[in-house]
Amino acid sequence: MAKTPPKLLFNKNKTIESNYNEFEKYVKQLDKDFGNILLQNIDKSPDEIREITKDVINNFINKKMSNE
């Protein structure tokens, strides 16, 4: 499960490379949690991805809400 995003994802005291690496790790873990749906649809338009991921994200949110 992806950890909660850091309060300051882009830390001004870190290098651009360090910030990018941190963000990339977070996005990859998040995508893994969603079943690699972003990587599978990387060539699709943002609107198509939004439509494809809508059910997956809703299920994820419902699951998180029921666990709390």
Residue pairs with C-beta under 8 A, 6 or more apart in sequence:
1 29
1 33
2 26
2 29
2 30
2 32
2 33
3 26
3 29
5 26
6 22
9 19
9 22
9 23
9 26
10 19
10 23
11 18
11 19
14 22
27 38
31 37
31 38
31 39
33 60
34 53
34 56
34 57
34 60
35 56
37 52
37 53
37 56
38 49
38 53
41 48
41 49
41 52
44 52
